[in-house]
């Protein structure tokens, strides 16, 4: 005979999942997983919080660059973050889902977030160069406004993949529970869900194949850097500048070797090198900001009412990268700066919800034949 107390608990648990959680948790998931997910979402709603905003805040966080110096790039960054942070959160939490439809929907959100990341990184490299980008990202010490997650789960991209992987909550529970509890704690803290993600930008791009020029056209263009970004990467890694070893990769094997051998990128590298020398290099641009974009549900406004950006300048000014001197930095855990943990609550222009609907932002575009903005 079924235990009436257990039956009542299960019925209440299913009712709470339907009320507070906007995705179907696997029916086969352990009760501890279901209880934990309900508690997480119910607690957030009771506190008037949106979990994705809390785990991946924007307002009050330090950037790794000065937005006033690169306003177009900052707009691309903001649009990607607003469009992608629900996907960042869902993939980082990794709750086992019920049904192929829900699983496919989460994978699509992840794919869109990864495509947005590639677009943003391409924009950075086209604007600052490869070494200039790494200099800003690593010298600033601020990592919270970049998504280091998106690592594959059980279905690795290939048997040769050697990068970080992610386990869902059910697997973590079976492995002893320590990682399970840590994941739930991380879901409540800014930037913590990425703790087991990629450690730096070069390895992220290499391990995900974004550095591969894909001469055979076997992958979607959204999965690799733009050709102009790849050309600027090639320009830097084949220079004689003295930089940290991980910046230049190993150009004798793998995707780095493929990059150096790609005639399409090599030809473009020569063109861009001449443009940079002549001062005719055109920076990428983006469609202008529309204030209506900040009025979308669960979106952090791009600017405050006083006209200042909602994200902050780097805590310490990052010195410009010099392509003449090749600034060398030594990375260590002791150099990390403490990040600001600012809980982001919905402003008067956004409504607190856990619906996670898509935001109709205009995708950034690269203008052709626009007025030159020489670097």
N, C-alpha and C positions, 0 to 999 in steps of 0.2 A: 504494500500500500504506500502511495506517495506521501511524503511528509507535508502536511498542510502548511506549515510555516515556510518551508522551502518553496513550495508552490506559490505562496503569496509573495515571497521575496522575488521570485523569478518574474511574476506578472508585473510587479512594481518596477523591476529593473527594465523590462521591455518597454513599459510605459514611459519611463524616464529617458531611455535612449531615443524613443520616438519624439519626445518633447524637446529635449535639450541638444541632441546631437544630430547634425544635418547630413549624416551619411550612414549607410547601413553597416553596422558592425557584424562581422561574421558570426553566424549562429553557432558555429563550432568553437568560437573563442572561449577560453577559460573564463569562469565567472569572475575571477580576480581582475582580468583585463576589462570586462564590461563594467564592473564596479568602479574601477579606476577612471575609465573614460567618462562615465556619468558624473563622478565626483569632480573631475577636472572642468567639464563644461558647465555643470550646475553651479559650481563655485564661481566661475568667471561671470556667468549671467547675474548671479546674486550681487556681485561686486560692480556690475555695470561695465565689465571689461569685454573686449573682443580678443580672443586668444592670439590670433595672428598678429594683431597690432602690438600686443604685449611682448610677444616673443621676437618680433621684428619691427621695432619702433623706428620712426623717422624723426619726429619732432624732438629737438633737444639733443640729438646725437651728433658726434663729431664726424665731419667729412675728412677725407684724406687729401683734399685739394681746396682751393679758394673758389667758390662758385661764381664770384664776380669776375674772375679771370677767364672762366670757361663756362659762360651761361648756357650755351647750347648743350654742352656735355652734361651739365647739371640737370637740365630738363629731361634729357634721355635717361639719366640715372633715376630721377624721381618717378618718371612714368613707368619704368621697368619695376621699380620697387613697389609701387602702388598696384600694378597689375599682377605682380608675382608673389607677394608675401603670403597670400593664402596657400599657394602651392608650396612655398618654402616650409610653411608650418605643417601642412598635411603630410608631406614627404618626410620631414624630420621626426614627427610624432610616430608615423608608420603604424597605424592601427590596422589589424587584419580586417579586410572588407568582405562583405557578402555579395556574391554575384559578379559576373563578368562586366556588367554595365558600370557598376561603381568602380571596379578596378580599372577599367579602361578610361573612365572619366578622370581619375586621379593621375593616370599616366599622361593623359593629354595636358592636364594642368602643369605637370612636371615638365613635359616637352616644351610647352609655351614659355615656362619660366627659364628653361635652359637656353632657348632661342633668344629670349630677351637678354640674358646674361652675355651671350656671344655677341649680340648687337652692341651692348654697352661697352664690352671690352674692346671690340673693334673700333668703336668711336674713340675710346681713350687712346688706343695705339695710333690711330690715324691722326689724332690731335697732338699727342705728346711724344710719339715714338715708343718703341718697346722698352728701352731702358728708362726713358723718362716716366713711363707709366709705373714700372716696378719701383723706381725711386720714390714716387709719391705714395704708393700703396704701402711699402715696407718702412720707409723712413718716418712716416707720420705716427705709426703705432696704432692707428685706429682701424679696426677690422669689422666693426659692427654693421656698417652700411655696405657690406658686400656679402653675397650669399656663397658660403663655402661648402654648402651641402649639394644634394643632387646625386650623391654616389649611388651606384646600382645596388639592387638587393640580390635576391637569389638568382635572378637571370642576368648574369654578368654579360657585358658586350662581347667578350671572347674569352677563350681559355687562357690567353696570354695576359689578360688584365691583371695588374698587380697593385691596383690602388685600393683605397678604402671602400668598404661595403657597409650596407645598413641592414640591420635585422629588425623585423617587426616586433611589436610588444609581446606577442605570444611566444616567439622564440626566445626573447630576453627573459621572460618569466620562467621558461623551462630550463634555462641555463643557470638558474640559481636565484634570480630575483634582484640581485644587486644592480645590474644594468637596467632592469625594468623600473626600479624605483628612481634611479638616476635620470632616466629618460623623462619620467613624469615631473621630476623637480626641474629639469632643464626646460620643459615646456612652459614653465612659469617665469623664466628669466630671459632677459634680452640676449640674443645671440648664442645661447648655450646649446640649442639643438644641433648646432653645426660642429660641436666639439670633436666628433669623430669623422668629420668631413675632410676636404682637401686642405693641406697645410699651407700652400702658397699658390700664386697664380701660374707660374711656369708648369708645375706638376699637374694642376687642374686642367690646363689646356692640353698638355701632352697626353695625359691619361684618358681624357675624353675624346681625343682625336681632333680637337679644334685647331691644332697646329698643322695637321695633315692637309696639304693643298688638294688632295683627292683628284688627281689627274684623270682617273678613269670614270669619274662621275658616279661613283657607287653609293654615295651618301647624299642626304639632303644638304643644300647649301647653308641652311640654318644651323647645321651642326658644326660648322667651321668658321673661322675668322674670315672677314671680307678679304678680297685679294689685296686691297691697298694696305690693310693691316698686316697681312702676311708679308707683303713686300717690305714694310718697315721693320718687321721682326727680322727678316733675312738681312736687311741692311745693317742692323745692329749686331746680330750674332756672328756676322762674318767680318766685323771690324776688329781693330787691334786694341780696343778699349779694355782696360783692366776692370773687371766687375766681379761680383760674387759668382761662384761657379754655377750655381743653379739658375742664374739668369740666362746664360747662353746655351744651356742644355748640352747634350752630347750629339754633335752634328755628324757623327760617324755611324749612327744607327737609328732605326725606328723612324718616327714621324719627323724628327729633326733632320735626318738624312734626306727623307723624301722632300722636305722643304727646300733644302739646298740644291736638289737635282731638278726641281720643277722649272722648266723653261718659261712657262707662263709668268711665274712669280719673279724669276730672275730678270726677265725683260722689263717687268713693271718696276722692279727695284732700281734699275738703271735710270728709268724715266723719273722716278720720284727723287732719287739722289740729285739729279740735275735740277729739278724744280726747287729742292731745298737750297741748293747752292745759289741759285739765281734769285731766290726770294719770290718765286711764282707759285709755290705750293699752296693749294687751296684746301683749307680745313673743311671737314664735314659740317653740315648745317642740319637744322631740324625745323619742322613746322612750328610756328610761333605758339606760345602758350595761350590757352583760352581759359579765362577765369572759371568758366563752367566746369572745367575738369576737376577743380577743387571742391565742387559741390556734390560730387558723386558719393554714394553711400560707402562708409568705411575708408574714405580717402583722407589722408592728412593733407591739409592745404599746402600748396607750393610755397606760399608766402604768408606771413602774419599780416594783420591789419595795418601795421606800421610800414609795410613794404619790405621788411627784412625776410630773408629765407628762414624757413622753419627748421632746417638742419643747420648745424653750426660750423664755423671755420675750424680748421685743425687747432687743437689746444696749443700746440707750439708751431710757429710758422715753419713750413718746409722750404728749405733753400732750393732755388731752381737747379734742375739737373744740368750739368755742363757736358756737352758732347765733345768738348775740347779736352777737358781734364779727366773725364771718366771717374767721377766720384765713387769711391769704394766704401762700402759699409760692412760691418760685421754684425750678423744677426745672432741674438741669443735671447733666451727666455727672460733674462734679467732686464732687457731693454724695453719690454712691453709696458705700455702705459695703461693705467686703469681707465676703463671706459665708463662713460656716464650711463647709469641705468635709470632711464627716465620712463616711467610708466606712461604710455600714450593713451589718453582717454578720448573718445570721440568728441570733436569740437561742435560748435553750433551749426557748422555746415555739413555735418555727417551724422548718420543715425546708427546707433549701436545695434548690431545684428550679427548673427552667425550664419547668414545665408550664403555668403561667399559668391555672390553673382559676379559675372564678368563685367569689367569696366570698359566702356566704349572709347578707349583712348585711341588717338591717331598714332600709328606707328611712326617712329622717327625715319626720316628719309635723308639721303645724301644728295645734295644739290649738284647738278652738273652745270658748268659754265656760270657759276655764281661769282660774285665779286670776290676777289682774292683776299684771304686773311692770312697773310704770311706769318709763319711761326717766328 
